Amino acid sequence: DRRRVATEVVRAFDDSHSELVALYATGVETYVRAHALITHRDAVGYPTFKTLEVGLTEVGWRVTHSPDWQ
């Protein structure tokens, strides 16, 4: 079921695009943490600015928190 849900979510954002503007290190606890600033364009090209808190794990970067993500 998780694979099906993940596939549906990815398809829903198929025509959107996000671009990393800046990445700022914020510290190390159990993993490396950073603050990412991105621009996001939806399917019609409307741009929005987003902030994400991300962490580097053994398998790669993951979003840990985002007050702007909708």
C-alpha positions as CSV (number, residue, x, y, z in Angstrom):
1,D,0.0,0.0,0.0
2,R,2.8,2.4,0.7
3,R,4.3,1.9,-2.7
4,R,0.9,2.6,-4.3
5,V,0.4,5.8,-2.2
6,A,3.9,7.0,-3.0
7,T,3.4,6.4,-6.7
8,E,0.1,8.4,-6.7
9,V,1.7,11.3,-4.8
10,V,4.6,11.5,-7.3
11,R,2.2,11.4,-10.2
12,A,0.1,14.2,-8.7
13,F,3.2,16.5,-8.8
14,D,4.4,15.2,-12.1
15,D,4.2,18.6,-13.9
16,S,5.6,20.6,-11.0
17,H,9.3,21.6,-10.5
18,S,11.3,22.6,-7.4
19,E,14.8,24.2,-7.5
20,L,17.2,24.6,-4.6
21,V,18.2,28.2,-4.1
22,A,20.4,27.9,-1.0
23,L,21.3,25.3,1.7
24,Y,22.5,26.4,5.1
25,A,24.0,24.0,7.7
26,T,22.2,24.3,11.0
27,G,24.0,21.6,13.1
28,V,24.6,18.0,13.9
29,E,22.6,15.9,16.4
30,T,22.0,12.3,15.4
31,Y,22.4,13.4,11.8
32,V,23.5,16.4,9.7
33,R,20.8,19.1,9.5
34,A,20.3,22.0,7.2
35,H,17.8,24.7,6.2
36,A,16.9,24.6,2.5
37,L,15.4,27.5,0.5
38,I,13.6,26.4,-2.7
39,T,11.4,27.8,-5.4
40,H,8.6,25.6,-6.5
41,R,6.6,25.9,-9.8
42,D,3.3,24.2,-10.1
43,A,1.8,22.6,-13.2
44,V,0.9,26.0,-14.7
45,G,4.2,27.6,-13.9
46,Y,3.2,29.7,-10.8
47,P,6.3,30.1,-8.6
48,T,6.3,30.0,-4.8
49,F,9.1,30.2,-2.3
50,K,9.4,27.4,0.3
51,T,11.6,26.7,3.3
52,L,12.4,23.2,4.4
53,E,14.4,21.7,7.2
54,V,16.3,18.7,5.9
55,G,18.5,16.0,7.4
56,L,21.1,13.8,5.9
57,T,20.6,10.1,6.7
58,E,22.4,6.9,5.5
59,V,20.0,6.8,2.5
60,G,20.1,10.5,1.5
61,W,18.5,13.8,2.4
62,R,15.0,13.8,3.8
63,V,12.6,16.6,4.7
64,T,12.2,16.7,8.5
65,H,10.0,19.8,8.8
66,S,8.4,22.4,6.6
67,P,6.0,25.1,7.8
68,D,5.5,26.2,4.1
69,W,4.9,22.9,2.5
70,Q,1.3,22.4,1.4
